[in-house]
């Protein structure tokens, strides 16, 4: 078991370290590339968007092709795009490479869950969560710290090169240790579904991030983009109902467990991606931290996430009960999101740490367990589509959440800069000759390097960004409430001790050993059969014709 998991663990580590290593460096990266708040949002959103779109595609391919080959392909795409991002010359180039990176990330997210279900039963999976927790700990704790150190010491471009040797090692170990069963089904790819899904999601996100800035909320571009997104979504549903191998089998929504897990996953995606992205920005833009310091300051959230996921995984394996932990996790997400929306630039950091810990613990209790619950009830032949479906909606929620929160942040910050114009002008005037350089930085449209600003100006800028980021956190609260309602109504289905392969074998055995009466009842009649008359033998009836 450990041999089979080794390559999977290293592959997951590569994907996580490549993502977390740049999290604390993004404000510096976007500043150096001349990007503004919208560019900052799209650097994150582009990866989440392509991750969300590609996840169900990878999941469907996993039901049709060799899963070992697919995860190696996803890992290769991910790392090559990550390395290429290190050569970016402007924000647009970085966004493009990050989008390609998301294609590989979608495969790693979906396939790691699917392959794990192939070799470990839902009930026993918690036993191995310690290993995955250790990998997550090194990547999520070490990534931001390493990224901050590299940015301060050698330059941010090294953040994108650091994962290459780990990726090469992961490919070699996966080839040597992972055993994959050959596929028995003929491949039919739903290309039209892929195009329609991509169109619907992309138009919606472009509208969210551009409305109110490039055009009015109520305008012709709004009508065209929102209308086009709705039309593409409707056509996607029609196509999925008709094709032989749908990208997202809509019959899965008849299962209450799958449907409610999808609803809950959307808000978890917003809590996980949205808050983690803007917490790093809060540390640097509202508290004047350097990238290395920002990595250290977000440790309480990471500790809550890792600690809760490992402990809850062990408890689920030991007692077989999952629902109480998921409900508590959803409640903690509500509390954490609501408390983070009260942040100021001078909020006591002990309180900020508690807020982050609560949110991280809530995400850790809920995120992976929703995938586990769906895998426990999904049909074995739909395991890839079901697993990737939950992951897709979690990524989609995170994508939309980051876009909406980023748009709200940009609008709030722009308004607050206008309101505080007099204060900023007075502070700059008191700087003498240095004031011209500070004024140029603040009016350039790029994200300012707050920790380099003079104290008189820095306090004003920190206050503005703190208010903007806190207001964006408030968006996650009502969605976290919806998540709590959804998990409360989840059927409390016991976890099976059978792996996916064992469930398939059991289903085949059940089909072959159906009792004769049950089998006869299942066969439709081909014509009328004369019934024996009371008091007469079957032989007499047969002789009478």
FIVORO-426226 format. One record per residue (C-alpha): y, z, x; residue number from 1. Coordinates in steps of 0.2 Angstrom, whole numbers, plus 5000, padded with zeros to 4 digits. Layout:
<recs>
{north:Y, up:Z, east:X, num:NUM} .
...
</recs>
This chain:
<recs>
{north:5000, up:5000, east:5000, num:1} .
{north:5012, up:5005, east:5014, num:2} .
{north:5008, up:4989, east:5023, num:3} .
{north:5012, up:4978, east:5008, num:4} .
{north:5028, up:4988, east:5005, num:5} .
{north:5035, up:4987, east:5023, num:6} .
{north:5042, up:4969, east:5022, num:7} .
{north:5048, up:4972, east:5004, num:8} .
{north:5057, up:4988, east:5010, num:9} .
{north:5065, up:4979, east:5025, num:10} .
{north:5071, up:4964, east:5014, num:11} .
{north:5079, up:4976, east:5002, num:12} .
{north:5087, up:4985, east:5017, num:13} .
{north:5094, up:4968, east:5023, num:14} .
{north:5102, up:4964, east:5006, num:15} .
{north:5109, up:4981, east:5004, num:16} .
{north:5116, up:4983, east:5021, num:17} .
{north:5124, up:4966, east:5020, num:18} .
{north:5133, up:4971, east:5004, num:19} .
{north:5138, up:4989, east:5008, num:20} .
{north:5144, up:4985, east:5026, num:21} .
{north:5159, up:4975, east:5019, num:22} .
{north:5163, up:4987, east:5005, num:23} .
{north:5176, up:4998, east:5015, num:24} .
{north:5183, up:4983, east:5025, num:25} .
{north:5188, up:4972, east:5010, num:26} .
{north:5206, up:4978, east:5009, num:27} .
{north:5208, up:4974, east:5027, num:28} .
{north:5198, up:4957, east:5026, num:29} .
{north:5208, up:4951, east:5011, num:30} .
{north:5225, up:4957, east:5019, num:31} .
{north:5220, up:4947, east:5036, num:32} .
{north:5216, up:4931, east:5026, num:33} .
{north:5232, up:4932, east:5016, num:34} .
{north:5224, up:4936, east:4999, num:35} .
{north:5232, up:4946, east:4984, num:36} .
{north:5224, up:4958, east:4971, num:37} .
{north:5216, up:4943, east:4962, num:38} .
{north:5208, up:4936, east:4978, num:39} .
{north:5201, up:4954, east:4981, num:40} .
{north:5194, up:4954, east:4964, num:41} .
{north:5186, up:4937, east:4966, num:42} .
{north:5178, up:4941, east:4983, num:43} .
{north:5168, up:4954, east:4973, num:44} .
{north:5166, up:4944, east:4957, num:45} .
{north:5160, up:4928, east:4965, num:46} .
{north:5145, up:4937, east:4972, num:47} .
{north:5141, up:4946, east:4956, num:48} .
{north:5144, up:4930, east:4946, num:49} .
{north:5131, up:4920, east:4955, num:50} .
{north:5119, up:4935, east:4957, num:51} .
{north:5120, up:4937, east:4938, num:52} .
{north:5117, up:4918, east:4934, num:53} .
{north:5103, up:4916, east:4947, num:54} .
{north:5094, up:4932, east:4943, num:55} .
{north:5085, up:4926, east:4927, num:56} .
{north:5082, up:4909, east:4936, num:57} .
{north:5073, up:4918, east:4950, num:58} .
{north:5063, up:4929, east:4938, num:59} .
{north:5057, up:4913, east:4928, num:60} .
{north:5052, up:4905, east:4945, num:61} .
{north:5042, up:4921, east:4949, num:62} .
{north:5032, up:4918, east:4933, num:63} .
{north:5028, up:4900, east:4939, num:64} .
{north:5028, up:4899, east:4958, num:65} .
{north:5022, up:4910, east:4973, num:66} .
{north:5032, up:4926, east:4974, num:67} .
{north:5030, up:4928, east:4992, num:68} .
{north:5038, up:4911, east:4996, num:69} .
{north:5052, up:4914, east:4984, num:70} .
{north:5057, up:4931, east:4991, num:71} .
{north:5057, up:4923, east:5009, num:72} .
{north:5068, up:4909, east:5002, num:73} .
{north:5080, up:4921, east:4994, num:74} .
{north:5082, up:4931, east:5009, num:75} .
{north:5085, up:4916, east:5020, num:76} .
{north:5099, up:4910, east:5008, num:77} .
{north:5107, up:4927, east:5007, num:78} .
{north:5108, up:4930, east:5026, num:79} .
{north:5114, up:4912, east:5031, num:80} .
{north:5128, up:4913, east:5018, num:81} .
{north:5132, up:4931, east:5024, num:82} .
{north:5133, up:4925, east:5042, num:83} .
{north:5144, up:4909, east:5037, num:84} .
{north:5156, up:4921, east:5028, num:85} .
{north:5160, up:4928, east:5045, num:86} .
{north:5169, up:4912, east:5049, num:87} .
{north:5180, up:4912, east:5034, num:88} .
{north:5198, up:4906, east:5038, num:89} .
{north:5206, up:4910, east:5021, num:90} .
{north:5202, up:4919, east:5005, num:91} .
{north:5195, up:4904, east:4996, num:92} .
{north:5183, up:4900, east:5010, num:93} .
{north:5177, up:4918, east:5009, num:94} .
{north:5175, up:4918, east:4990, num:95} .
{north:5164, up:4902, east:4992, num:96} .
{north:5152, up:4909, east:5004, num:97} .
{north:5151, up:4925, east:4994, num:98} .
{north:5146, up:4915, east:4979, num:99} .
{north:5132, up:4907, east:4989, num:100} .
{north:5127, up:4924, east:4995, num:101} .
{north:5125, up:4930, east:4977, num:102} .
{north:5112, up:4916, east:4974, num:103} .
{north:5101, up:4924, east:4987, num:104} .
{north:5105, up:4942, east:4981, num:105} .
{north:5099, up:4937, east:4963, num:106} .
{north:5082, up:4933, east:4970, num:107} .
{north:5081, up:4948, east:4981, num:108} .
{north:5086, up:4959, east:4966, num:109} .
{north:5074, up:4951, east:4954, num:110} .
{north:5059, up:4948, east:4965, num:111} .
{north:5058, up:4965, east:4973, num:112} .
{north:5056, up:4973, east:4956, num:113} .
{north:5043, up:4960, east:4951, num:114} .
{north:5033, up:4962, east:4967, num:115} .
{north:5033, up:4981, east:4966, num:116} .
{north:5026, up:4980, east:4948, num:117} .
{north:5012, up:4969, east:4955, num:118} .
{north:5006, up:4982, east:4967, num:119} .
{north:5012, up:4999, east:4959, num:120} .
{north:5009, up:5005, east:4942, num:121} .
{north:5024, up:5012, east:4932, num:122} .
{north:5017, up:5030, east:4932, num:123} .
{north:5014, up:5030, east:4951, num:124} .
{north:5030, up:5021, east:4956, num:125} .
{north:5040, up:5037, east:4957, num:126} .
{north:5028, up:5043, east:4971, num:127} .
{north:5035, up:5029, east:4982, num:128} .
{north:5053, up:5031, east:4977, num:129} .
{north:5055, up:5042, east:4992, num:130} .
{north:5053, up:5027, east:5004, num:131} .
{north:5065, up:5016, east:4994, num:132} .
{north:5077, up:5031, east:4993, num:133} .
{north:5076, up:5033, east:5012, num:134} .
{north:5080, up:5014, east:5014, num:135} .
{north:5094, up:5015, east:5001, num:136} .
{north:5101, up:5031, east:5010, num:137} .
{north:5102, up:5022, east:5027, num:138} .
{north:5110, up:5006, east:5019, num:139} .
{north:5122, up:5014, east:5007, num:140} .
{north:5127, up:5028, east:5018, num:141} .
{north:5126, up:5019, east:5035, num:142} .
{north:5133, up:5002, east:5028, num:143} .
{north:5151, up:5008, east:5024, num:144} .
{north:5152, up:5019, east:5040, num:145} .
{north:5145, up:5005, east:5051, num:146} .
{north:5157, up:4992, east:5042, num:147} .
{north:5172, up:5004, east:5045, num:148} .
{north:5168, up:5007, east:5063, num:149} .
{north:5165, up:4988, east:5067, num:150} .
{north:5182, up:4984, east:5058, num:151} .
{north:5192, up:4997, east:5067, num:152} .
{north:5183, up:4993, east:5084, num:153} .
{north:5178, up:4975, east:5085, num:154} .
{north:5185, up:4966, east:5070, num:155} .
{north:5179, up:4964, east:5052, num:156} .
{north:5170, up:4947, east:5056, num:157} .
{north:5156, up:4957, east:5064, num:158} .
{north:5152, up:4965, east:5047, num:159} .
{north:5144, up:4948, east:5042, num:160} .
{north:5134, up:4946, east:5058, num:161} .
{north:5126, up:4963, east:5059, num:162} .
{north:5112, up:4959, east:5046, num:163} .
{north:5105, up:4944, east:5055, num:164} .
{north:5092, up:4952, east:5067, num:165} .
{north:5086, up:4963, east:5052, num:166} .
{north:5083, up:4948, east:5041, num:167} .
{north:5073, up:4939, east:5055, num:168} .
{north:5062, up:4954, east:5056, num:169} .
{north:5060, up:4955, east:5037, num:170} .
{north:5054, up:4937, east:5036, num:171} .
{north:5041, up:4940, east:5049, num:172} .
{north:5034, up:4956, east:5042, num:173} .
{north:5034, up:4948, east:5024, num:174} .
{north:5024, up:4934, east:5031, num:175} .
{north:5012, up:4945, east:5039, num:176} .
{north:5009, up:4959, east:5026, num:177} .
{north:5013, up:4953, east:5009, num:178} .
{north:4999, up:4946, east:4999, num:179} .
{north:5003, up:4935, east:4984, num:180} .
{north:4991, up:4928, east:4971, num:181} .
{north:4992, up:4909, east:4968, num:182} .
{north:5001, up:4903, east:4952, num:183} .
{north:4990, up:4896, east:4938, num:184} .
{north:5004, up:4889, east:4927, num:185} .
{north:5012, up:4872, east:4928, num:186} .
{north:5030, up:4874, east:4932, num:187} .
{north:5043, up:4868, east:4919, num:188} .
{north:5061, up:4873, east:4924, num:189} .
{north:5074, up:4875, east:4911, num:190} .
{north:5088, up:4865, east:4920, num:191} .
{north:5099, up:4863, east:4904, num:192} .
{north:5098, up:4882, east:4901, num:193} .
{north:5104, up:4885, east:4919, num:194} .
{north:5119, up:4874, east:4917, num:195} .
{north:5124, up:4881, east:4900, num:196} .
{north:5122, up:4899, east:4905, num:197} .
{north:5132, up:4896, east:4921, num:198} .
{north:5146, up:4887, east:4911, num:199} .
{north:5147, up:4901, east:4898, num:200} .
{north:5148, up:4915, east:4910, num:201} .
{north:5160, up:4906, east:4923, num:202} .
{north:5173, up:4901, east:4910, num:203} .
{north:5173, up:4918, east:4903, num:204} .
{north:5177, up:4926, east:4920, num:205} .
{north:5190, up:4913, east:4925, num:206} .
{north:5199, up:4917, east:4909, num:207} .
{north:5198, up:4936, east:4911, num:208} .
{north:5205, up:4935, east:4929, num:209} .
{north:5218, up:4922, east:4926, num:210} .
{north:5225, up:4926, east:4908, num:211} .
{north:5241, up:4935, east:4908, num:212} .
{north:5245, up:4929, east:4926, num:213} .
{north:5244, up:4910, east:4927, num:214} .
{north:5246, up:4908, east:4908, num:215} .
{north:5248, up:4919, east:4892, num:216} .
{north:5234, up:4928, east:4884, num:217} .
{north:5237, up:4918, east:4868, num:218} .
{north:5239, up:4900, east:4874, num:219} .
{north:5230, up:4883, east:4875, num:220} .
{north:5220, up:4887, east:4891, num:221} .
{north:5214, up:4903, east:4882, num:222} .
{north:5208, up:4893, east:4867, num:223} .
{north:5199, up:4880, east:4878, num:224} .
{north:5191, up:4893, east:4890, num:225} .
{north:5185, up:4906, east:4877, num:226} .
{north:5180, up:4892, east:4865, num:227} .
{north:5171, up:4883, east:4879, num:228} .
{north:5162, up:4899, east:4884, num:229} .
{north:5157, up:4903, east:4866, num:230} .
{north:5151, up:4885, east:4863, num:231} .
{north:5140, up:4885, east:4879, num:232} .
{north:5133, up:4902, east:4874, num:233} .
{north:5128, up:4895, east:4857, num:234} .
{north:5120, up:4879, east:4864, num:235} .
{north:5111, up:4890, east:4877, num:236} .
{north:5103, up:4900, east:4863, num:237} .
{north:5098, up:4884, east:4854, num:238} .
{north:5090, up:4877, east:4870, num:239} .
{north:5081, up:4893, east:4874, num:240} .
{north:5073, up:4893, east:4856, num:241} .
{north:5067, up:4875, east:4859, num:242} .
{north:5061, up:4873, east:4877, num:243} .
{north:5043, up:4876, east:4882, num:244} .
{north:5048, up:4888, east:4897, num:245} .
{north:5064, up:4896, east:4892, num:246} .
{north:5075, up:4904, east:4906, num:247} .
{north:5077, up:4919, east:4895, num:248} .
{north:5063, up:4920, east:4882, num:249} .
{north:5073, up:4926, east:4867, num:250} .
{north:5057, up:4933, east:4859, num:251} .
{north:5059, up:4947, east:4871, num:252} .
{north:5073, up:4953, east:4860, num:253} .
{north:5061, up:4957, east:4846, num:254} .
{north:5055, up:4972, east:4857, num:255} .
{north:5067, up:4986, east:4854, num:256} .
{north:5064, up:4993, east:4871, num:257} .
{north:5070, up:4977, east:4880, num:258} .
{north:5085, up:4975, east:4868, num:259} .
{north:5091, up:4993, east:4870, num:260} .
{north:5088, up:4993, east:4889, num:261} .
{north:5099, up:4977, east:4890, num:262} .
{north:5113, up:4985, east:4881, num:263} .
{north:5112, up:5001, east:4892, num:264} .
{north:5111, up:4990, east:4908, num:265} .
{north:5128, up:4981, east:4904, num:266} .
{north:5138, up:4998, east:4905, num:267} .
{north:5128, up:5004, east:4920, num:268} .
{north:5133, up:4988, east:4929, num:269} .
{north:5151, up:4991, east:4925, num:270} .
{north:5149, up:5010, east:4931, num:271} .
{north:5140, up:5005, east:4947, num:272} .
{north:5149, up:4989, east:4953, num:273} .
{north:5166, up:4992, east:4946, num:274} .
{north:5169, up:5010, east:4951, num:275} .
{north:5161, up:5008, east:4968, num:276} .
{north:5172, up:4993, east:4972, num:277} .
{north:5188, up:5001, east:4966, num:278} .
{north:5184, up:5018, east:4973, num:279} .
{north:5184, up:5011, east:4991, num:280} .
{north:5201, up:5003, east:4987, num:281} .
{north:5207, up:5019, east:4980, num:282} .
{north:5203, up:5028, east:4996, num:283} .
{north:5213, up:5015, east:5006, num:284} .
{north:5227, up:5010, east:4995, num:285} .
{north:5230, up:5027, east:4986, num:286} .
{north:5226, up:5039, east:5000, num:287} .
{north:5230, up:5029, east:5015, num:288} .
{north:5213, up:5030, east:5023, num:289} .
{north:5206, up:5018, east:5036, num:290} .
{north:5190, up:5009, east:5033, num:291} .
{north:5180, up:5021, east:5043, num:292} .
{north:5188, up:5036, east:5033, num:293} .
{north:5185, up:5027, east:5017, num:294} .
{north:5167, up:5026, east:5021, num:295} .
{north:5165, up:5044, east:5024, num:296} .
{north:5176, up:5049, east:5008, num:297} .
{north:5164, up:5039, east:4996, num:298} .
{north:5148, up:5049, east:5002, num:299} .
{north:5148, up:5061, east:4987, num:300} .
{north:5145, up:5047, east:4975, num:301} .
{north:5131, up:5040, east:4986, num:302} .
{north:5123, up:5057, east:4988, num:303} .
{north:5123, up:5059, east:4969, num:304} .
{north:5115, up:5042, east:4967, num:305} .
{north:5102, up:5044, east:4980, num:306} .
{north:5098, up:5062, east:4976, num:307} .
{north:5096, up:5059, east:4958, num:308} .
{north:5085, up:5043, east:4959, num:309} .
{north:5073, up:5051, east:4972, num:310} .
{north:5071, up:5068, east:4962, num:311} .
{north:5070, up:5060, east:4945, num:312} .
{north:5057, up:5047, east:4952, num:313} .
{north:5046, up:5061, east:4958, num:314} .
{north:5047, up:5071, east:4942, num:315} .
{north:5043, up:5055, east:4931, num:316} .
{north:5027, up:5052, east:4942, num:317} .
{north:5022, up:5071, east:4940, num:318} .
{north:5025, up:5073, east:4922, num:319} .
{north:5025, up:5056, east:4915, num:320} .
{north:5042, up:5059, east:4905, num:321} .
{north:5057, up:5048, east:4907, num:322} .
{north:5068, up:5048, east:4892, num:323} .
{north:5077, up:5065, east:4895, num:324} .
{north:5082, up:5060, east:4913, num:325} .
{north:5089, up:5043, east:4906, num:326} .
{north:5099, up:5052, east:4893, num:327} .
{north:5106, up:5065, east:4905, num:328} .
{north:5111, up:5050, east:4917, num:329} .
{north:5121, up:5041, east:4903, num:330} .
{north:5130, up:5058, east:4899, num:331} .
{north:5134, up:5060, east:4917, num:332} .
{north:5141, up:5042, east:4918, num:333} .
{north:5153, up:5046, east:4903, num:334} .
{north:5159, up:5062, east:4912, num:335} .
{north:5161, up:5054, east:4929, num:336} .
{north:5170, up:5039, east:4922, num:337} .
{north:5182, up:5049, east:4911, num:338} .
{north:5186, up:5061, east:4926, num:339} .
{north:5189, up:5047, east:4938, num:340} .
{north:5202, up:5040, east:4926, num:341} .
{north:5213, up:5055, east:4929, num:342} .
{north:5215, up:5052, east:4948, num:343} .
{north:5232, up:5053, east:4956, num:344} .
{north:5236, up:5049, east:4974, num:345} .
{north:5237, up:5068, east:4978, num:346} .
{north:5222, up:5074, east:4968, num:347} .
{north:5212, up:5088, east:4977, num:348} .
{north:5199, up:5079, east:4986, num:349} .
{north:5186, up:5092, east:4982, num:350} .
{north:5188, up:5087, east:4963, num:351} .
{north:5187, up:5069, east:4968, num:352} .
{north:5171, up:5072, east:4976, num:353} .
{north:5164, up:5081, east:4961, num:354} .
{north:5169, up:5067, east:4950, num:355} .
{north:5161, up:5054, east:4961, num:356} .
{north:5145, up:5064, east:4963, num:357} .
{north:5143, up:5065, east:4944, num:358} .
{north:5145, up:5047, east:4942, num:359} .
{north:5133, up:5043, east:4956, num:360} .
{north:5120, up:5055, east:4949, num:361} .
{north:5122, up:5047, east:4932, num:362} .
{north:5119, up:5029, east:4939, num:363} .
{north:5104, up:5035, east:4949, num:364} .
{north:5095, up:5043, east:4934, num:365} .
{north:5097, up:5027, east:4924, num:366} .
{north:5098, up:5011, east:4934, num:367} .
{north:5080, up:5009, east:4941, num:368} .
{north:5072, up:5018, east:4926, num:369} .
{north:5078, up:5005, east:4914, num:370} .
{north:5069, up:4992, east:4923, num:371} .
{north:5054, up:5003, east:4924, num:372} .
{north:5054, up:5006, east:4905, num:373} .
{north:5055, up:4987, east:4902, num:374} .
{north:5041, up:4983, east:4914, num:375} .
{north:5030, up:4996, east:4906, num:376} .
{north:5031, up:4987, east:4889, num:377} .
{north:5033, up:4969, east:4894, num:378} .
{north:5019, up:4957, east:4892, num:379} .
{north:5011, up:4954, east:4910, num:380} .
{north:5015, up:4935, east:4909, num:381} .
{north:5033, up:4938, east:4905, num:382} .
{north:5036, up:4952, east:4918, num:383} .
{north:5047, up:4941, east:4929, num:384} .
{north:5058, up:4936, east:4914, num:385} .
{north:5059, up:4954, east:4907, num:386} .
{north:5063, up:4962, east:4924, num:387} .
{north:5076, up:4949, east:4929, num:388} .
{north:5083, up:4950, east:4911, num:389} .
{north:5088, up:4968, east:4913, num:390} .
{north:5094, up:4965, east:4930, num:391} .
{north:5104, up:4950, east:4924, num:392} .
{north:5113, up:4959, east:4911, num:393} .
{north:5117, up:4973, east:4923, num:394} .
{north:5124, up:4961, east:4935, num:395} .
{north:5134, up:4952, east:4921, num:396} .
{north:5141, up:4969, east:4915, num:397} .
{north:5146, up:4972, east:4933, num:398} .
{north:5154, up:4955, east:4935, num:399} .
{north:5164, up:4956, east:4919, num:400} .
{north:5168, up:4974, east:4922, num:401} .
{north:5175, up:4971, east:4940, num:402} .
{north:5185, up:4956, east:4933, num:403} .
{north:5192, up:4966, east:4918, num:404} .
{north:5196, up:4981, east:4929, num:405} .
{north:5204, up:4970, east:4943, num:406} .
{north:5215, up:4961, east:4930, num:407} .
{north:5220, up:4977, east:4923, num:408} .
{north:5224, up:4984, east:4940, num:409} .
{north:5234, up:4969, east:4945, num:410} .
{north:5244, up:4969, east:4929, num:411} .
{north:5247, up:4988, east:4931, num:412} .
{north:5252, up:4988, east:4949, num:413} .
{north:5264, up:4973, east:4946, num:414} .
{north:5272, up:4983, east:4932, num:415} .
{north:5274, up:4999, east:4942, num:416} .
{north:5281, up:4990, east:4957, num:417} .
{north:5295, up:4983, east:4945, num:418} .
{north:5298, up:5000, east:4938, num:419} .
{north:5299, up:5008, east:4955, num:420} .
{north:5310, up:4994, east:4963, num:421} .
{north:5325, up:5006, east:4965, num:422} .
{north:5315, up:5019, east:4974, num:423} .
{north:5306, up:5007, east:4986, num:424} .
{north:5323, up:4999, east:4990, num:425} .
{north:5331, up:5016, east:4994, num:426} .
{north:5316, up:5021, east:5005, num:427} .
{north:5316, up:5004, east:5014, num:428} .
{north:5335, up:5005, east:5017, num:429} .
{north:5333, up:5022, east:5026, num:430} .
{north:5321, up:5014, east:5039, num:431} .
{north:5335, up:5004, east:5047, num:432} .
{north:5328, up:4990, east:5058, num:433} .
{north:5310, up:4993, east:5053, num:434} .
{north:5314, up:4991, east:5035, num:435} .
{north:5314, up:4972, east:5036, num:436} .
{north:5296, up:4971, east:5041, num:437} .
{north:5290, up:4983, east:5028, num:438} .
{north:5300, up:4973, east:5015, num:439} .
{north:5292, up:4957, east:5020, num:440} .
{north:5274, up:4965, east:5019, num:441} .
{north:5277, up:4971, east:5002, num:442} .
{north:5285, up:4955, east:4995, num:443} .
{north:5272, up:4943, east:5003, num:444} .
{north:5260, up:4944, east:4989, num:445} .
{north:5245, up:4950, east:5000, num:446} .
{north:5237, up:4967, east:4999, num:447} .
{north:5247, up:4979, east:5010, num:448} .
{north:5240, up:4990, east:5024, num:449} .
{north:5245, up:5006, east:5017, num:450} .
{north:5240, up:5017, east:5031, num:451} .
{north:5252, up:5008, east:5042, num:452} .
{north:5267, up:5010, east:5031, num:453} .
{north:5281, up:5023, east:5035, num:454} .
{north:5278, up:5039, east:5025, num:455} .
{north:5293, up:5037, east:5014, num:456} .
{north:5287, up:5020, east:5007, num:457} .
{north:5268, up:5024, east:5008, num:458} .
{north:5270, up:5039, east:4996, num:459} .
{north:5277, up:5027, east:4983, num:460} .
{north:5264, up:5013, east:4986, num:461} .
{north:5250, up:5026, east:4985, num:462} .
{north:5256, up:5033, east:4969, num:463} .
{north:5257, up:5015, east:4961, num:464} .
{north:5240, up:5010, east:4966, num:465} .
{north:5232, up:5027, east:4961, num:466} .
{north:5239, up:5025, east:4944, num:467} .
{north:5233, up:5007, east:4943, num:468} .
{north:5215, up:5011, east:4949, num:469} .
{north:5214, up:5027, east:4937, num:470} .
{north:5219, up:5016, east:4922, num:471} .
{north:5206, up:5003, east:4927, num:472} .
{north:5192, up:5017, east:4927, num:473} .
{north:5196, up:5021, east:4909, num:474} .
{north:5189, up:5004, east:4904, num:475} .
{north:5171, up:5010, east:4909, num:476} .
{north:5171, up:5026, east:4897, num:477} .
{north:5168, up:5018, east:4880, num:478} .
{north:5155, up:5007, east:4887, num:479} .
{north:5146, up:5022, east:4895, num:480} .
{north:5146, up:5030, east:4877, num:481} .
{north:5138, up:5014, east:4871, num:482} .
{north:5125, up:5016, east:4885, num:483} .
{north:5121, up:5034, east:4879, num:484} .
{north:5118, up:5028, east:4861, num:485} .
{north:5107, up:5014, east:4867, num:486} .
{north:5096, up:5025, east:4878, num:487} .
{north:5095, up:5039, east:4864, num:488} .
{north:5086, up:5026, east:4852, num:489} .
{north:5074, up:5020, east:4866, num:490} .
{north:5056, up:5022, east:4860, num:491} .
{north:5048, up:5035, east:4870, num:492} .
{north:5033, up:5025, east:4876, num:493} .
{north:5021, up:5034, east:4889, num:494} .
{north:5020, up:5025, east:4906, num:495} .
{north:5004, up:5016, east:4910, num:496} .
{north:4995, up:5019, east:4926, num:497} .
{north:4990, up:5001, east:4927, num:498} .
{north:4998, up:4988, east:4938, num:499} .
{north:5003, up:4971, east:4932, num:500} .
{north:4987, up:4963, east:4939, num:501} .
{north:4976, up:4976, east:4931, num:502} .
{north:4984, up:4973, east:4914, num:503} .
{north:4981, up:4955, east:4915, num:504} .
{north:4963, up:4958, east:4920, num:505} .
{north:4961, up:4970, east:4906, num:506} .
{north:4969, up:4958, east:4893, num:507} .
{north:4956, up:4945, east:4899, num:508} .
{north:4942, up:4957, east:4897, num:509} .
{north:4947, up:4962, east:4880, num:510} .
{north:4947, up:4944, east:4875, num:511} .
{north:4930, up:4942, east:4881, num:512} .
{north:4922, up:4957, east:4873, num:513} .
{north:4929, up:4956, east:4856, num:514} .
{north:4916, up:4963, east:4843, num:515} .
{north:4907, up:4949, east:4833, num:516} .
{north:4915, up:4955, east:4816, num:517} .
{north:4932, up:4954, east:4823, num:518} .
{north:4929, up:4938, east:4831, num:519} .
{north:4922, up:4930, east:4815, num:520} .
{north:4937, up:4936, east:4805, num:521} .
{north:4949, up:4928, east:4817, num:522} .
{north:4940, up:4911, east:4815, num:523} .
{north:4948, up:4901, east:4800, num:524} .
{north:4935, up:4895, east:4786, num:525} .
{north:4931, up:4876, east:4787, num:526} .
{north:4925, up:4875, east:4769, num:527} .
{north:4917, up:4885, east:4754, num:528} .
{north:4901, up:4894, east:4757, num:529} .
{north:4891, up:4898, east:4741, num:530} .
{north:4889, up:4916, east:4737, num:531} .
{north:4872, up:4924, east:4733, num:532} .
{north:4870, up:4928, east:4714, num:533} .
{north:4867, up:4946, east:4711, num:534} .
{north:4848, up:4949, east:4710, num:535} .
{north:4843, up:4933, east:4719, num:536} .
{north:4838, up:4932, east:4737, num:537} .
{north:4847, up:4921, east:4750, num:538} .
{north:4832, up:4910, east:4750, num:539} .
{north:4832, up:4906, east:4731, num:540} .
{north:4851, up:4902, east:4732, num:541} .
{north:4848, up:4890, east:4747, num:542} .
{north:4833, up:4882, east:4738, num:543} .
{north:4845, up:4879, east:4723, num:544} .
{north:4857, up:4870, east:4734, num:545} .
</recs>
